[in-house]
Amino acid sequence: MKMARPLLLFPLALMFMALMGIPVHATTPTLLTGQTLASIQSMNVVRTSGNILFVTIASQVTFTGGIQRGGLATALATINTSTGQLVFTEQVAFTGTVMGSQLGSATILLEGQGTLSGSSHAQAVLTDGTGGLAGLHGEGNSATEAGQPPTTTYSVLVHFDPA
């Protein structure tokens, strides 16, 4: 029974210390939506294997909505020419503003799949913010609908960690 008291007091002491400790000041996550427009600058077939193409794509991407301005996007894609299916990863070196912030830079990572007809969906992560985007974190998705030009929309939850 003597051992029970220290075991009970220890969790209470930890809880008290946590309550009295340094508070977390990250901003509340905010849902941002908008559109992106990409203009392809280059596309290169790196390798083929049967009906599979391995390609790299570089494009200039412009964001409107809660994320403003743009940057250079580099994508790696695997395309099945017999089914029209594609799988891709993309990295955007973004310079701009988020939620009206000061100008800064961040990395936007996307991973998704789609079809050669132009429709796709991807998961997105925003990270590595500097300048006015220091402490930026976000995650969400993007979706592209086929058309001329294709329409890409995004929906991401973002917040800023304290400086």
C-alpha positions in Angstrom: 0.0 0.0 0.0 2.9 2.4 0.6 3.9 2.0 -3.0 0.4 2.9 -4.2 0.7 6.5 -3.0 3.8 7.4 -5.0 2.3 5.7 -8.1 -0.9 7.8 -7.8 1.0 11.0 -7.0 3.3 10.7 -10.0 0.6 11.0 -12.7 -1.0 13.9 -10.8 2.4 15.7 -10.6 2.9 15.2 -14.3 -0.5 16.6 -15.1 0.1 19.6 -12.8 3.5 20.2 -14.5 1.9 20.0 -17.9 -0.8 22.5 -16.9 1.7 24.9 -15.5 4.2 24.5 -18.4 4.7 26.5 -21.5 1.5 26.8 -23.4 1.3 25.8 -27.1 0.7 28.8 -29.4 0.1 27.3 -32.8 -2.7 29.0 -34.6 -6.0 27.2 -35.0 -6.1 25.3 -38.3 -8.0 27.2 -41.1 -9.5 25.6 -44.1 -8.3 27.3 -47.3 -9.7 26.7 -50.8 -8.9 27.9 -54.2 -7.7 27.0 -57.7 -4.3 26.4 -59.3 -3.3 26.8 -62.9 -0.3 25.0 -64.3 1.6 25.8 -67.5 3.8 22.9 -68.5 7.3 24.0 -69.4 8.8 20.6 -70.2 7.9 16.9 -70.2 10.5 14.2 -70.7 10.2 10.4 -71.0 12.9 9.1 -68.8 12.3 5.4 -69.5 9.8 2.9 -70.9 9.0 -0.6 -69.9 6.3 -2.3 -72.0 3.2 -0.1 -71.7 4.6 2.0 -68.8 6.2 5.4 -69.3 8.3 7.1 -66.6 8.2 10.8 -67.2 9.4 14.0 -65.5 7.3 17.2 -65.8 8.3 20.8 -65.0 5.6 23.4 -64.9 4.9 26.9 -63.5 2.0 26.8 -61.0 -0.1 29.8 -60.0 -2.4 29.6 -56.9 -5.5 31.8 -56.2 -7.8 31.8 -53.2 -6.4 31.3 -49.6 -2.9 30.6 -51.2 -1.6 33.3 -53.5 1.1 33.4 -56.1 3.0 30.3 -57.2 6.3 28.6 -58.1 8.0 25.9 -60.1 6.6 22.4 -59.8 8.6 19.3 -60.6 6.7 16.0 -61.0 7.6 12.4 -61.5 4.8 10.3 -63.1 4.3 6.7 -64.1 1.8 6.3 -67.0 0.2 3.1 -68.2 -0.4 3.8 -71.9 -2.8 0.8 -72.3 -5.1 1.9 -69.4 -4.5 5.6 -69.4 -3.9 5.5 -65.6 -1.1 7.6 -64.0 0.5 7.9 -60.6 2.5 10.9 -59.6 4.5 12.8 -57.0 5.0 16.5 -57.3 7.0 19.1 -55.4 6.3 22.8 -55.7 8.9 25.4 -54.7 6.3 28.0 -53.6 6.8 31.7 -53.1 3.8 33.7 -52.0 1.3 34.3 -49.2 -1.1 32.1 -47.2 -4.1 33.6 -45.4 -2.8 37.1 -46.2 0.6 36.5 -44.6 3.7 38.4 -45.5 5.6 37.1 -48.5 7.5 33.9 -47.9 8.6 30.5 -49.3 7.4 27.0 -48.6 7.4 23.5 -50.1 4.1 21.9 -51.3 4.2 18.1 -51.8 1.6 16.2 -53.7 1.0 12.5 -54.3 -1.8 11.3 -56.4 -3.3 9.4 -59.3 -5.4 10.1 -62.3 -6.0 9.5 -65.9 -4.5 10.7 -69.2 -7.9 12.4 -69.9 -6.9 15.1 -67.4 -8.7 14.2 -64.2 -6.7 13.4 -61.0 -6.8 13.7 -57.2 -3.9 14.1 -54.8 -3.0 14.5 -51.2 -1.1 17.7 -50.4 1.3 18.7 -47.6 2.6 22.2 -47.0 5.8 22.5 -45.0 9.2 24.1 -44.6 8.0 27.7 -44.6 10.4 30.6 -44.4 10.0 34.4 -44.3 6.3 35.3 -44.0 5.5 31.5 -44.1 7.8 30.5 -41.2 6.1 27.8 -39.1 3.5 27.0 -41.9 2.1 23.5 -41.8 -0.9 22.2 -43.8 -2.5 19.2 -45.4 -5.4 18.5 -47.6 -6.2 17.5 -51.2 -6.4 18.7 -54.7 -8.6 17.6 -57.6 -8.3 18.2 -61.3 -11.2 18.0 -63.7 -10.6 17.4 -67.4 -11.2 20.3 -69.7 -9.4 23.0 -71.8 -7.7 24.2 -69.7 -8.1 21.6 -66.9 -9.5 23.0 -63.6 -7.6 22.2 -60.4 -9.1 23.0 -57.0 -7.5 22.6 -53.6 -8.8 22.3 -50.1 -6.2 22.4 -47.3 -6.1 22.9 -43.5 -3.2 25.2 -42.5 -1.8 26.6 -39.3 1.3 28.5 -38.3 3.5 27.3 -35.4 4.9 30.0 -33.1 8.2 31.7 -34.2 
